[in-house]
Amino acid sequence: MAEPGSTPDVYNSGGLHTVREDEEGMATPDVKDAGMKIEMAREVYKAYGDFEEAPTKLEIFTWYLYSMCSYFIQAVLIPIVFPLFISEIRSHGNIPNESFKNSRGLTCYLREMDLYHGLTNSTIHVNGSAFSPFEWTSISWGVGLIIAFPILGFIAKHLDHGQNQQLIAITATAIGAVFCLPSGVFKTKWIFPLYIAVIVAAYTVCTAFHTRHLGLMIRGFTGHPLRESQFHHRRGVASWLSLHATSAGCLGAAIIATFTYHMLYPSEKFIGLWIVSIFSGLKWLVGIFHVFLANRPAAITSLSFISSGTPHVLSVFKYPQAIGSLFGVFLASFSTMCIFAGAVLHAIGELCLTPQHLLYLWLLYFLVPLLTLPLLQPLQRFLKADAVKMQLLGLLLSVTTAGFGFYYQLKNWSRGHIMFFAALQSTAAGLLHAFGRILVLDCSPCGKEGAFSVWYSWMRESGTCLGFAVATAIPGMIGKSLGTAFVVGVVAILVLIFGNISSFGGAKAAGHLSEESVRGSPVHGLDSTEMKKPIQLETP
């Protein structure tokens, strides 16, 4: 297994190798002609959407970097930082750090309880309706997804059949990052829906670009199409890339969570949280370096063709396994966020977890995947498990966490139990995130990765938003939030098992697999043996 910080060497024999023709055996007069034919073939293959250059080490590293600089948006910034931000708009005086016994007989402190009640009490009044900061955030999150929906539909064809993929990603990243900067300028609740909605819409577009790029890198490593007996090559490369990118994203989320904790306890919390938001925007901008190195344009000639028929973004509905995989992504995202938000609120409001132990909980949740996810790849190879089976493993872990929490909802959970199940659930969330996008890309035909990625991005973000809304709308009722997450997790398992969904079947339906060993060249006069053959993975 490759080390987390390493990148595959596409020209060595240690794992990834390329079969190249023997240049010394070529006749000297034919060298230039053969070289010109190879270049012509490469351009034509690119136009047909079948050929991708293998990514360089720098390209892979910056792809990981972007994950580290953006994953925290939906993991920390939206569900944690902005609700805290909004809660600080209310007026409250100095609260003594006195303790008291709650209904469970546990010692609680007034300052922590004031923070909890500020997040959960309905202090925002709009036209006779009252909303809590959590509910205000959920509404803003939903508005952002509504704004993102037509944007994603418009850019889908440009991601797959245009030359402006970099411009799309740079624009979305810049807009989202810029809207993080002035969040503390106006201390009013009315401005935050604008900030949150724009950031969510921008992040959703960036996720679509990032996911599409994964599909192109996988194709660059494995070639297209593969023989059915070589599918394990694609499975190995895809899991290697996605698992380590998810680990990098969790590291970035841990950094922002730690910074948020330290900014919660100065005398002026609002200014401290503004600093967190500024730092988040600057960190997001750092990830833009990946976009400059991710120049994989598609053939622009297809734009006029796809505009005359079925909208490109709707092509996903021609592939039933892709629809099932997207539904699984939605359910998994709902379940994981519902467990995370509900459990954290229960730990603070009912179990009176101290701020220090809350920091430990956040760090454990975001740092454990750095160890567990890379270590699970050898298990995947041993079991020859595809993305569906690995998602089922993640769902089983998630359902186990929700089930135990629901069963013992009336008990006082010990800190050891909280930390153990936090580690278990963080591994589950990492598996579901890493292999959810792999399954969607396995079901995505060549040249349609962008269309499938925009659906993946929107469905994942929608599930996360809805799970957050459900968990935070019923604070103090951990049984309902965990029970809902349990039921949704079971439904996701049933969808993956009985929905006739598999990575192999999806890849075959999408045209990634073929009985032929090497496809002929579209360039007249160039034999298939003259071209560089696909990169293959020796050890699945």
N, C-alpha and C positions, 0 to 999 in steps of 0.2 A: 504494500500500500504506500502510496506517496505521502510524504510528510505534509502537514497542513500548509506550511509556508512555501512548499516547492511547486514547481510547474513542470508539466511533461516536456521532455526533450523529444521532439518529433523526428530527430535524425539519429538517435542512438538505439542500441539494442537492449536497453534495460527494461523495456516495457512497451514503449511506443516506437514503431519503426516504419519506415517507408521503403517500398520496393521501387527501386529506380533502375533504369536500363544501364547497361554497361557502356559508359561513354567511350572507354578506350577501344571498344570493339567496333565502333562506328567508322565508316569510311570517311576520310577527311573531306572530300568534296560535298558530302551529304550533311555535314554538321550544321551549316548555316540554314539549309533548307529545313532540316528537322526541327531546329530551334524555332524558326519562324512558324512552322506548322503547330508546334506545341503552344506557342503564344496565341495563335489564332484559335486553337481548340479551347484554350483556357477562357478566352473572351466569349466564345460562343456558348460554352458550358455555363459561364456566368450569366449570360443573357437568358438562357433557358432555366436558370434557377437551380441547376443540379450540381454545380461545382463551387466549392468554397475553399479558399486557401486555409491551411492549418493556422490557427492563431499562434502568435508569438508569445514568449514568456511575459513580455511587457504588457501585451494586450490582456492576458489572463490575470496578471497581477492588478491591473487597473480595474478590471471587471470585479474582482474581489473588493478593491478599494471602494468602488461605488456602492457595493452592497453594505460595507461597513459605514459609509457616510450617508446612507439613506434609509436603511431598515428601521432605524430608531423612530422615524416619523410616525409610523402607525403603531409602534410598540411602546413608545414613551411620550413623544411630544404631544400627540393628539389626546390619548386617553389619560395622561397623568399631568403634564405640565400645563396645558390650557385650562382644564378644570380648576387646578390650583390658582392659576392666574385670575380666572373669573371670580373665584371665591374671595379673593383679596380686595375686590372692589367694594364689598360691604364695609360698613363702619363697625369697628369693634375696638374696645378699649384694651388697656393692659390687663391680662388675665394672670392671676397668680398661679404658680406651679404647685398647686395643692392637689392632693390625691383623695380619692373616695372609692367606695366599694360599689360595683355595679350589681345588677340583678343576678349575675352568675357567681358573685362572690369574689370577683377579681379586682385587683387594685388598678384604678385608672387615674390619669392625670388630666386636669382641666384643660391644659393647653392642647393636648392631643385630641381631646374630645371636642374642643372648639373648632379645630381644623376639620374634624370629621363632620360635625354638624354644619359647618360652613359649606361643605361640598354636597351634602345630602338634603339640606333644608331648602324649601322653595322660597328663595329670596328675590327672584327676578319676576316682576309682574308685568304682563303684557295683555292689554285689553281684557282685564278681568281674569286672566289665567296666570297661574304661578308656576315657575320652573326652577329647578335646582341648577347649580352650575354643571352638574353631570348631564342633566336633560338638555340644557342650553348647548352643551358641546355635541350631544347626540344629534340634535336638530341641525346644527351647523355642519356636522359631518355628512348627514344625509343630503343637505343642499349641495355640498361639494360633489357628491356622487352624481346628483342630478345634472349639475353643470358639466361634469366629466363625460357623461354618456354620449351626447352628440359629438363632442370633441373626439372621443375615441373612435366613433363611427366614421368621422371624416378622415382621420389620420391613418386608418387601417390600411387603405390601399397605397398611401404614400410610404408607409413603412415597408411594404412588400414590393412595390413597383414604382420606385422613384429614386431621386438622388438627394433628398433633403432629410434623411433620417437624423443626421447629426444636428441640423438646424432645429428640428422638432425637439430633440432631447435637450439641447442647450437652452432653448427658449423656455421649456417647461421647468428645468432645473433653476434657471435664473429667476423666473417669476416666483416660484415657490420659496426660494431662499430669500429673495428681497422682501416678501411679505412676512418673513419671520423677524425682520429687523425692527420695524416700528411698532411692535405689538404693545409696548408699554408707554407710547407717547400720549395716548388718550385713555384716561382712566374711566372708561365707560363700558357698560356691558354691550352696547349696541354695535360696537366696532368689531367685536370678536367673531361674530358669524362671518364677516367678510374675510378676516384673516384665515380662519379655519377652512372655509369653503374653498378659497383659492389654493391654499396649501394642499388640501386633499385632492383637488382636481389636478394640480401640477404633479403631485406624487403618483397619482394613478397613471398619468401619461408616461412618466419616467419609468414606472414599473413595467409597462408594456414594452417600452424600448429595451429595457434591461433583459426582460424575458426572451424577447425575439432574438437578441444577440446571443443568448445561450443556445438557442436552437441552431444558429448559424455556426457557432463554434463546434458544437457536437458534430454537425455535418462536415465541417472542415477536418476534424480529426478522423472520422470514420469513413468518409466518402459516401457516395450515393449512386445507385442503391446498393444495399448489402445483400448477400445471400442469407437465407433464413437461418442457416447454421452459424452465421456470424453475428447474430443479433446481440450476443453477449458482449461484443465489442462496443456497441452503442450503449448498452446498459451500463457497462463499466465506466466509460468516459463521462456519461451524463451524471451518474451518481457522484463521481469524483469531483466534478466541477460544482454541482449544486450543493453538496454537503459542505464543502469548504467555504463556499460563498455564504451559506447560512450561518456557519460558525463566525465568519468575519462580521456579519450583520449583528449577531448577538453581542460580539465584543463592542461594537459601536453603541448598541443600546445600553450596555452596562456602563459605558463612559458617561452617557447623558444622564442615566438614572442616578449615578453617584454624584454628578455635578448638581443635579436637582436637589438631592438630599442636603447637600452642604449649603445651598442657597435658600433653604426653607427656614433657617433658624437665625438669620440676622434680624435686627430690629425692624428693618423695612423689607418685608418679604416680597412686595410687589416689584421693587427695583431688582431684587435678587432673581426673581423669576424672569424679569425682562432680560437680564444678562444671560440666563439660560437660553432664552429664545434667540438672542443675537448669536450666541455661540453655536446654536443648532443651525441657523441659517448659514453661517460661515463654514461650518463643517460640511453641510450639504453641498456648498459650492466647491469644496475640495474634490468631491467626487466627479466634478465635471471634467477632470483630466482624462477619465476613461472615455468620455464622449469624443474627445479629440483624436483618440487612437482607435476608435471603433468605426472606422470608415468601411462599411460593407454595403455599398449601394447596390440596388437591384436594377433590372432593365427598365428604363423609362418607357419603352415602346408598349408595354402592357397597359398603360394607364387608359388609353383610348378604348382598348378592347374591353376591359372590365367595367368601364363606365356605361357601356351599352347594354350589358346584361344584368344578371342578378347582382345587387350590391356586394362588393367584395367582403364586407364585414359579416354578411349573412351566410357566407360559404360554410361556416362552422356547422350549420344545421343539416348539411348533407352527410355528416359523419356522426352516427348515433353514439359511438364510443366517446367521442370528444364531448358531446353534450353530457353524457354520464359523468365524465371526469370533471367537468366544470361544476356540475351539481355537487359532486363530492368535495371539491375545493370550497364551495360556499358553506356547506354543512360543517366541514372541519374547521374553517375559520370562525364560524359562529361559536362552535363548542369551545375552542381553545380560549377565545377572548372572554366568553361568558364565565368560564372557570377562573381565569386570571383576575378579572375585575371583581367578581363576586367574592372570591377567596380573600383578596387583599382588603376589601371593605369589611368583611367579617373579622379579619385579623385585627384591624384597627378599631372598629367600632364596638365589637362584642368581646373579643379576646384581649383588648387593650395592649396590643403589641407595642413595645417601646420604639421610639424612633431609631435607635441603634439596631434593634432586631429587624425593623422594617428595611433598613439598608442591607442587612445580611440577606434578607429574603429576596430583595431585588437582585443583588449580586449573584446569589445562588441560581436564581431563575434564568438570568441572562448569561452566566459564565459556564454553567454545567454543560450546555451543548458544545462548547469548544472542545471538551474532552470526549463526550459520549458520541457525538455524530461521526467524527472520523473513525472512532473505534468500532462503529456499527458497520462500516463498509466491509471489513473482512467477514463479518457474519452474513452480510448480504451475498457475498461471493460464494461462501460455503453453502448457503441454502439455495443459491441460484434464484434469488428472489427478485422479482421485477418491481416496478414502482407501485403497483397495486398492492402487492403483499407488504411492502414496507409502509405504505399508508395504513394498511390494516393493523400493523404492529403499533403505529402511532395512535390510531383510534382506540385500540385495546388499552393502551396505557392511559389515554385520556379518560376513557369510560371507567377504568379502575379508580382513578383519582376522584372523579365525580361521584362514583358509587359509594366509596368510603366516606367522602365528605357528607353526602346525603344521609347515609345510615347513622353517622355519629354527629349529626348537626346539633343535637342538644347537649353534647358533651363538651367539656373544655379541652380543646386540643392542646397538647404539649408543644413546646417549641421544636423539639426533635421531630415530632410527627409533621409539623408544618413544613420544616425544612426538607424532610424526606420526600413528601409528596410534591413540594415545589420543584425538586430536582427531577422527579418522575414526569411531572407535567411539562417541564421545560424541554425534556428530551422528546416527549410526544409532539409538542408544538414545532420543534425543529424538524422532526421527521416529516410531519404533514406539510410544512412549508417547502422543504427541499424536494420531496418526491411528488407533491401536487403539481408543480410546474413541469417536472419531467414527464409525467403522464400526459399532460395536455400537449406538450411538444411532441411526444411519441405519436399522438393522434393527429398531428398537424402535417398536412402535405407539404412537400417542398415548394417554396414560394408563397406559402400562406401562413408562415410563422407569425407575422405581424397581426393578421386578422384574429388568429387564435389567442395571441398574447394580450390583445386589448380586452377580449372576453375574460381571460384568466385574471387580469389585473382588476377589472371591475367587479367580478364575482367574489374574488378574495376580499377586496376592500368592503364590499357590501355585507358579506358575512361577518367580518370583523366589526363593522359599525353596528349591525343589528345585535350581535352578541353583547357588545358594550352597552347598548341602550337597554336591553333586557336586564342585565345584571345590575346596572346602576339605578334603574327605575324602582327597584324593590330592595333598598338597603335594609339590613337587619333581618332579611328573610333568605338566609343562605340555602335553605332547603329548596326553595323554589328555583333559584338560579342554578344550583347544581343539578337539581332534578331535570330542569329543562335542558341543560347541557348534556346530561346522561342520555335522555331520549333522543336528542339530535345526533349524538355520537353513534347510538345504536342504528338510527336510520341511515347514517352515512355508511356504516358497515354493511347494512343490507343492500344499499345501492351498489356498492363496489362488488359484493359477492354475487348478487342475483341480477345485476344489470348487464351481465355478459361483457364486462370491461376487463381488458388486459393490455399490458404494454405491447406484447407481441401482436395481438390481434389489431390494436389500434395502429401500430406501425405498418402492418401489412396492408390494412385498408387505406392508409395514407400514401402508400407507394414507396415506403422506405426499404422494403424487403423484396427481393426478386430471386427467382430460381437461377437466373443467369449470373455467371461469375463476374464478368466485366462487360459493361455496356459499350457498344460501338461508338466511335467518335462521330459527331455531326459534321466534322470538317472533311471534305472530300480529299482522299489520298493519305489520310492519317489513320493508321491502324490502331486498334485499341492497345496493342502491345507497345506502341511508341509513347504512350502517355504515362505520366506518373500515376500509379495505382493508389487506391485509397489507403490512408494510414490505418493501421489495425492495432488492436490491443491484444497482446499475447496472453495476458492473464486477466480473466474477467473480474 
